[in-house]
Structures are given as structure tokens and as C-alpha cells.
């Protein structure tokens, strides 16, 4: 069955970096667009970044709030999508989720806390 599993969250100081990973299984990974979302306490879940499938050139899009700081990428040989997060701010604190857009498959989330 389709599964996506996030990892890599943790506690980091403002200005620091983290790399999140999302390991996918149960489907032909390269054929599907993937996204990262986040949900902060008391707020709605928001789209952070999207990467298209291989045939669409693995193009990327970002929320304005993370442009220039976050980078989404994929390794189709490893069935994994990444979110490199640099220059982290306290307002980036949230649970980060991976999603396979088609079919609406979500992971369980990984907590990112940015605090001194």
C-alpha cells in the first residue's frame, strides 16, 4: 500500500538548518508530484513546497514565506523527497507533513521547533 514517512525534525536555534526526508513506498515514486505542508499550533495546515514528477521536469514551487530559505528536492532512485530548511525562524515551528498529491496520501508528520 502507499506509504509516506517523514523524518528529520527536531529542535534548532534561529538561523539554523534542518533537512527533512520523506520516504515513499507502494507506488512508482518518480511518476508523482510530492509536497511538503506544515501546521503550526492553532493554525491551519499550509502548503510549503511542491515538486512535480520526473516527466514534468521536477519543477518546484514555494510558499512566499519560505522562498529563498527552503529547497525541495527528490531522489527518485531512493524514493525520497527532501526539504532543506535554512535560516530557520521561530515562525517556522510546526509539524511538517509530506503528501502525495494524487490520491491525497499523507505522512504522520515530523515536529520542527525553532527556538533559542
C-alpha positions as CSV (number, residue, x, y, z in Angstrom):
1,X,0.0,0.0,0.0
2,X,1.0,3.6,-0.4
3,X,3.1,5.0,2.4
4,X,5.0,8.2,3.0
5,X,7.1,8.5,6.2
6,X,8.7,11.8,7.3
7,X,11.9,12.1,9.4
8,X,14.5,14.6,10.3
9,X,12.6,17.0,12.5
10,X,14.0,18.4,15.8
11,X,14.9,21.4,17.8
12,X,17.1,24.0,16.2
13,X,18.2,27.5,17.0
14,X,17.0,30.5,15.0
15,X,19.2,30.8,11.9
16,X,20.0,27.2,11.9
17,X,19.2,24.5,9.3
18,X,17.4,21.1,9.1
19,X,16.8,18.6,6.4
20,X,13.6,16.7,6.4
21,X,13.2,13.5,4.5
22,X,10.1,11.7,3.2
23,X,10.5,8.1,2.3
24,X,7.8,6.7,-0.1
25,X,6.8,3.2,-0.8
26,X,4.0,1.3,-2.5
27,X,4.0,3.2,-5.8
28,X,6.2,4.3,-8.6
29,X,7.7,7.4,-6.9
30,X,9.0,9.2,-10.0
31,X,5.6,9.4,-11.5
32,X,4.0,11.5,-8.8
33,X,4.3,15.1,-7.6
34,X,5.0,15.5,-3.9
35,X,4.5,18.3,-1.5
36,X,5.5,19.4,2.0
37,X,2.9,21.1,4.3
38,X,3.1,22.4,7.8
39,X,0.8,23.1,10.6
40,X,1.6,25.4,13.5
41,X,-0.4,25.2,16.8
42,X,-3.7,26.9,16.4
43,X,-3.3,27.5,12.7
44,X,-4.5,25.8,9.5
45,X,-2.3,23.4,7.6
46,X,-0.4,25.3,4.8
47,X,1.4,24.3,1.7
48,X,5.2,24.9,1.9
49,X,6.6,23.5,-1.3
50,X,5.8,21.2,-4.2
51,X,7.9,19.3,-6.7
52,X,6.4,17.8,-9.9
53,X,7.1,14.4,-11.2
54,X,10.0,13.3,-13.4
55,X,8.2,13.7,-16.7
56,X,7.2,17.3,-15.7
57,X,10.8,18.1,-15.1
58,X,10.7,18.0,-11.3
59,X,9.9,21.7,-11.2
60,X,9.4,23.4,-7.8
61,X,7.1,25.9,-6.2
62,X,7.3,27.5,-2.8
63,X,5.2,29.5,-0.4
64,X,6.3,33.1,-0.3
65,X,7.1,32.7,3.4
66,X,9.9,30.2,2.7
67,X,11.2,31.3,-0.7
68,X,14.9,31.7,-0.7
69,X,15.3,29.7,2.5
70,X,13.8,26.3,1.8
71,X,14.6,23.9,-1.0
72,X,12.5,20.9,-2.0
73,X,14.2,18.1,-4.0
74,X,13.7,14.5,-4.8
75,X,15.9,11.4,-5.3
76,X,13.9,9.0,-7.5
77,X,16.4,6.3,-7.0
78,X,15.8,6.4,-3.3
79,X,12.1,7.1,-3.4
80,X,12.6,10.1,-1.2
81,X,11.7,13.7,-1.2
82,X,13.6,16.2,0.9
83,X,13.0,19.6,2.4
84,X,16.2,21.5,3.1
85,X,15.4,24.4,5.5
86,X,17.9,27.1,6.1
87,X,17.8,30.4,8.0
88,X,15.1,29.0,10.2
89,X,12.9,31.4,12.1
90,X,10.7,30.8,15.2
91,X,7.6,31.1,13.0
92,X,8.8,28.0,11.1
93,X,7.9,26.0,14.1
94,X,5.3,23.5,13.1
95,X,4.6,19.8,12.3
96,X,5.8,19.2,8.8
97,X,3.9,16.7,6.6
98,X,4.7,15.0,3.4
99,X,1.9,14.4,0.9
100,X,1.5,12.6,-2.4
101,X,-0.9,14.9,-4.1
102,X,-2.7,12.4,-6.3
103,X,-4.7,10.2,-4.1
104,X,-4.2,12.5,-1.1
105,X,-1.7,10.4,0.9
106,X,-0.2,12.0,4.0
107,X,2.6,11.0,6.4
108,X,2.3,11.2,10.1
109,X,4.3,14.4,10.4
110,X,7.6,15.4,12.0
111,X,7.9,18.2,14.5
112,X,10.2,21.1,13.8
113,X,10.8,23.6,16.7
114,X,12.9,26.7,16.2
115,X,13.8,28.2,19.5
116,X,16.8,29.6,21.4
